[in-house]
Amino acid sequence: MIKMLSLFSGIGAFEKALENLKVDYQLVNYCEIDKFASYAYSVMHGIS
């Protein structure tokens, strides 16, 4: 399992790619300064 910290996350395209490739990972946290991208990230990935 990969433990991951996502920086400059955007909407989480990298994380979505890992899911599509069936890579086992654990997201520790993410960081995004843009409030709209951060909201989209949390909705798409089911996190607060």
C-alpha distances in whole Angstrom, upper triangle without the diagonal:
4,7,10,13,15,19,22,20,23,22,19,19,16,14,16,16,12,13,15,14,11,8,5,5,7,10,12,15,17,21,24,27,29,29,30,26,25,26,25,22,22,23,21,18,20,19,22
4,6,10,12,15,18,17,20,20,16,17,13,12,14,14,10,12,15,13,12,8,6,4,6,8,10,13,15,18,21,24,26,27,27,24,22,24,23,19,20,22,20,17,19,18,21
4,7,10,13,17,15,19,19,15,17,14,12,15,15,12,14,17,16,15,11,9,6,5,6,6,10,12,15,18,22,24,24,25,22,20,22,22,18,18,21,19,16,17,16,18
4,6,10,13,12,15,15,12,14,11,9,13,14,11,13,16,16,15,12,11,7,6,5,6,7,9,12,15,18,20,21,22,19,17,19,19,15,16,19,17,14,16,15,17
4,6,10,9,13,14,11,14,11,10,14,15,13,15,18,18,18,15,14,10,9,6,5,5,6,8,12,15,17,18,20,17,15,17,17,14,15,18,17,14,16,14,15
4,7,6,9,11,8,11,9,8,12,13,12,14,17,17,18,15,15,12,11,8,8,6,5,6,9,12,14,16,17,13,12,15,15,11,13,16,15,13,15,13,14
4,5,9,11,10,12,11,11,15,16,15,18,20,20,21,19,19,15,14,11,11,9,6,5,7,10,12,14,16,13,11,15,15,12,14,17,17,15,18,16,16
4,6,9,9,11,11,12,15,16,16,18,20,21,22,21,21,18,17,14,14,11,8,6,5,8,9,12,13,10,10,14,14,11,14,17,16,15,18,16,17
4,6,5,8,8,9,11,13,14,15,17,18,19,18,18,16,15,12,13,10,6,6,5,9,10,12,12,8,8,11,11,8,11,13,12,12,15,13,14
4,6,7,9,10,12,13,15,16,18,19,21,20,21,18,18,15,16,13,9,9,6,9,8,10,9,5,7,10,8,7,11,12,11,12,15,14,15
4,6,9,9,9,12,14,14,15,18,19,18,19,17,17,14,16,14,10,11,9,11,10,11,9,5,7,8,6,4,8,9,8,9,12,12,13
4,5,5,6,9,10,11,12,14,15,15,16,14,14,11,13,12,9,10,10,13,13,13,12,9,9,11,9,6,9,10,8,8,11,12,14
4,5,5,6,9,10,10,12,14,14,16,14,15,13,16,15,12,13,13,16,15,16,15,11,12,14,11,9,12,13,10,10,14,15,17
4,5,5,6,9,10,11,12,11,13,12,13,11,14,14,12,13,14,17,17,19,18,14,14,16,14,11,14,15,12,12,15,16,18
4,5,5,6,9,10,11,10,11,9,10,9,12,12,10,13,14,17,18,18,18,14,14,15,13,10,12,13,10,9,12,13,16
4,5,5,6,9,10,10,12,11,13,12,15,15,13,16,16,19,19,19,18,14,15,15,13,10,12,12,9,8,12,13,17
4,5,5,6,9,9,12,11,14,13,17,17,16,18,18,21,21,22,21,17,18,19,16,14,16,16,13,12,16,17,20
4,5,5,6,5,8,8,11,11,15,15,15,18,19,22,22,23,22,19,19,20,18,15,16,17,14,12,15,16,20
4,5,5,6,8,8,11,12,15,16,16,19,20,23,23,24,22,19,19,19,17,14,15,15,12,10,13,15,19
4,5,8,11,12,15,15,19,20,19,22,22,25,25,25,24,20,21,21,18,16,18,17,14,13,16,18,22
4,6,9,11,14,16,19,20,20,23,24,27,27,28,26,23,23,24,21,19,20,20,17,16,19,20,24
4,6,9,12,14,18,20,20,23,24,28,28,28,27,24,24,24,22,19,20,20,17,15,17,19,23
4,6,10,12,15,17,18,21,23,26,27,28,27,23,23,24,22,19,20,21,17,15,18,19,22
4,7,10,13,16,17,20,23,26,27,28,27,24,23,24,22,19,19,20,18,15,17,17,21
4,7,9,12,13,17,19,23,24,25,25,21,20,21,20,17,17,19,16,13,15,15,18
4,6,9,11,15,18,21,23,23,23,20,18,20,19,15,15,17,16,12,13,12,15
4,6,8,11,14,18,19,19,20,17,15,16,16,12,12,15,14,10,12,10,12
4,7,11,14,17,19,19,21,18,15,17,18,14,13,17,16,13,14,11,12
4,7,10,13,16,16,17,15,12,14,15,12,11,15,15,12,13,10,10
4,7,10,12,13,14,12,9,12,13,9,10,13,13,11,13,10,10
4,7,9,11,13,10,8,11,13,10,11,15,15,14,15,13,12
4,6,8,9,7,6,9,11,9,11,14,14,14,16,14,13
4,6,9,8,7,10,12,12,13,16,17,17,18,16,15
4,6,5,6,9,10,10,12,14,15,16,18,16,15
4,6,5,6,9,10,11,12,14,15,16,15,13
4,5,5,6,9,10,11,12,14,15,15,14
4,5,5,6,9,10,10,12,14,13,13
4,5,5,6,9,10,11,12,10,10
4,5,5,6,9,10,10,10,9
4,6,5,6,8,10,10,11
4,5,5,6,8,8,9
4,6,5,6,5,6
4,6,5,7,8
4,6,8,11
4,6,9
4,7
4
